[in-house]
Amino acid sequence: MRILVVEDEKKLADMVARGLKAERLAVDVAHDGEAGWQMANAYEYDLAILDLMLPGLSGTEILRRIRRKNST
């Protein structure tokens, strides 16, 4: 399972990623909305954990774009 974590608080993002990696999951982390969207657009993820209030694009806008790109 491949997971995208988009969180601007680096300590929190690292803590979430470490926990997921301990469960042997593949995790990518982005620290702002634009980087999160670029990763979501470039790779296929099974799950995205999005902070709503991000610099650049909001988590809500990233989710809208993901849904427009891939309805599943």
Backbone as CSV, one residue per row, in Angstrom:
resi,resn,N_x,N_y,N_z,CA_x,CA_y,CA_z,C_x,C_y,C_z
1,MET,0.848,-1.180,0.000,0.000,0.000,0.000,0.889,1.237,0.000
2,ARG,0.553,2.176,-0.849,1.325,3.422,-0.955,0.479,4.582,-0.450
3,ILE,1.051,5.373,0.471,0.325,6.439,1.142,1.035,7.765,0.946
4,LEU,0.246,8.810,0.698,0.761,10.172,0.600,0.321,10.940,1.840
5,VAL,1.279,11.541,2.532,0.996,12.389,3.687,1.372,13.819,3.303
6,VAL,0.399,14.728,3.371,0.659,16.138,3.067,0.357,16.924,4.346
7,GLU,1.406,17.384,4.983,1.303,18.067,6.279,2.426,19.088,6.361
8,ASP,2.079,20.351,6.685,3.101,21.392,6.725,3.886,21.409,8.032
9,GLU,3.382,20.814,9.095,4.150,20.717,10.339,5.069,19.503,10.221
10,LYS,6.357,19.767,10.031,7.303,18.703,9.701,7.402,17.632,10.777
11,LYS,7.366,18.018,12.044,7.451,17.015,13.112,6.256,16.075,13.077
12,LEU,5.079,16.624,12.878,3.876,15.803,12.809,3.916,14.892,11.582
13,ALA,4.312,15.430,10.441,4.410,14.628,9.221,5.399,13.486,9.402
14,ASP,6.539,13.768,10.020,7.546,12.731,10.246,7.035,11.667,11.202
15,MET,6.305,12.071,12.236,5.766,11.119,13.201,4.740,10.194,12.534
16,VAL,3.850,10.753,11.739,2.856,9.950,11.033,3.554,9.001,10.058
17,ALA,4.514,9.513,9.304,5.231,8.684,8.331,5.983,7.552,9.024
18,ARG,6.635,7.850,10.141,7.363,6.801,10.877,6.425,5.689,11.331
19,GLY,5.262,6.068,11.855,4.296,5.069,12.297,3.808,4.194,11.165
20,LEU,3.542,4.805,10.024,3.091,4.033,8.873,4.202,3.134,8.323
21,LYS,5.411,3.648,8.289,6.541,2.844,7.808,6.832,1.676,8.739
22,ALA,6.582,1.863,10.024,6.771,0.765,10.985,5.818,-0.388,10.680
23,GLU,4.704,-0.062,10.028,3.746,-1.096,9.616,4.074,-1.622,8.222
24,ARG,5.248,-1.261,7.721,5.762,-1.704,6.424,4.938,-1.193,5.243
25,LEU,4.511,0.055,5.354,3.794,0.700,4.271,4.729,1.678,3.565
26,ALA,4.519,1.883,2.279,5.306,2.854,1.516,4.681,4.230,1.725
27,VAL,5.485,5.185,2.168,4.966,6.513,2.518,5.788,7.593,1.833
28,ASP,5.090,8.535,1.200,5.712,9.737,0.660,5.154,10.925,1.442
29,VAL,5.993,11.925,1.686,5.587,13.084,2.478,5.838,14.360,1.675
30,ALA,4.860,15.256,1.715,5.008,16.597,1.138,4.655,17.593,2.232
31,HIS,5.317,18.758,2.211,5.127,19.746,3.267,4.380,20.998,2.833
32,ASP,3.870,21.016,1.597,3.018,22.129,1.163,2.056,21.617,0.102
33,GLY,1.025,22.390,-0.144,-0.021,21.955,-1.048,0.431,21.707,-2.475
34,GLU,1.271,22.579,-2.989,1.730,22.417,-4.379,2.547,21.140,-4.543
35,ALA,3.467,20.890,-3.612,4.271,19.658,-3.674,3.377,18.429,-3.511
36,GLY,2.380,18.525,-2.634,1.446,17.420,-2.450,0.680,17.103,-3.715
37,TRP,0.213,18.156,-4.403,-0.509,17.944,-5.657,0.403,17.349,-6.721
38,GLN,1.630,17.837,-6.822,2.558,17.294,-7.813,2.789,15.807,-7.588
39,MET,2.946,15.408,-6.331,3.142,13.983,-6.023,1.876,13.182,-6.316
40,ALA,0.715,13.710,-5.918,-0.547,13.013,-6.162,-0.820,12.871,-7.653
41,ASN,-0.399,13.840,-8.420,-0.590,13.817,-9.864,0.388,12.878,-10.558
42,ALA,1.568,12.723,-9.998,2.612,11.919,-10.637,2.522,10.429,-10.308
43,TYR,2.027,10.082,-9.134,1.991,8.697,-8.678,0.575,8.303,-8.303
44,GLU,0.323,7.013,-8.273,-0.981,6.524,-7.831,-0.870,6.075,-6.379
45,TYR,-1.677,6.649,-5.525,-1.663,6.338,-4.096,-2.933,5.592,-3.712
46,ASP,-2.795,4.709,-2.741,-3.951,4.000,-2.204,-4.686,4.858,-1.177
47,LEU,-3.957,5.760,-0.536,-4.522,6.605,0.512,-3.762,7.922,0.548
48,ALA,-4.491,9.007,0.784,-3.864,10.316,0.974,-4.343,10.875,2.314
49,ILE,-3.401,11.289,3.147,-3.705,11.944,4.410,-3.356,13.413,4.206
50,LEU,-4.386,14.259,4.208,-4.216,15.659,3.831,-4.562,16.591,4.986
51,ASP,-3.658,17.503,5.278,-3.960,18.612,6.173,-4.844,19.575,5.372
52,LEU,-5.845,20.156,5.998,-6.725,21.062,5.268,-6.100,22.423,5.022
53,MET,-5.370,22.945,6.003,-4.785,24.284,5.884,-3.294,24.165,5.593
54,LEU,-2.974,24.232,4.311,-1.593,24.088,3.847,-1.157,25.355,3.129
55,PRO,0.154,25.629,3.123,0.640,26.718,2.270,0.457,26.328,0.799
56,GLY,0.120,27.275,-0.019,-0.124,26.983,-1.435,-1.544,26.481,-1.598
57,LEU,-1.701,25.279,-2.080,-3.022,24.675,-2.245,-3.499,24.087,-0.924
58,SER,-4.793,24.183,-0.661,-5.350,23.566,0.546,-5.516,22.062,0.328
59,GLY,-5.648,21.338,1.417,-5.908,19.904,1.320,-7.202,19.618,0.582
60,THR,-8.191,20.491,0.763,-9.474,20.340,0.074,-9.292,20.471,-1.439
61,GLU,-8.474,21.422,-1.868,-8.236,21.606,-3.305,-7.455,20.416,-3.880
62,ILE,-6.504,19.897,-3.139,-5.775,18.707,-3.604,-6.757,17.560,-3.805
63,LEU,-7.647,17.351,-2.842,-8.637,16.279,-2.948,-9.548,16.486,-4.145
64,ARG,-10.000,17.711,-4.388,-10.830,18.000,-5.568,-10.099,17.613,-6.858
65,ARG,-8.834,17.987,-6.934,-8.053,17.688,-8.142,-7.847,16.189,-8.316
66,ILE,-7.597,15.493,-7.218,-7.437,14.030,-7.293,-8.731,13.400,-7.798
67,ARG,-9.853,13.849,-7.266,-11.149,13.297,-7.684,-11.455,13.593,-9.150
68,ARG,-11.101,14.791,-9.601,-11.319,15.117,-11.021,-10.450,14.241,-11.919
69,LYS,-9.240,13.991,-11.475,-8.295,13.201,-12.276,-8.690,11.734,-12.323
70,ASN,-9.135,11.214,-11.186,-9.412,9.786,-11.073,-10.647,9.598,-10.203
71,SER,-11.743,9.247,-10.814,-12.994,9.144,-10.069,-13.033,7.975,-9.100
72,THR,-12.069,7.058,-9.179,-12.061,5.939,-8.229,-11.253,6.325,-7.033
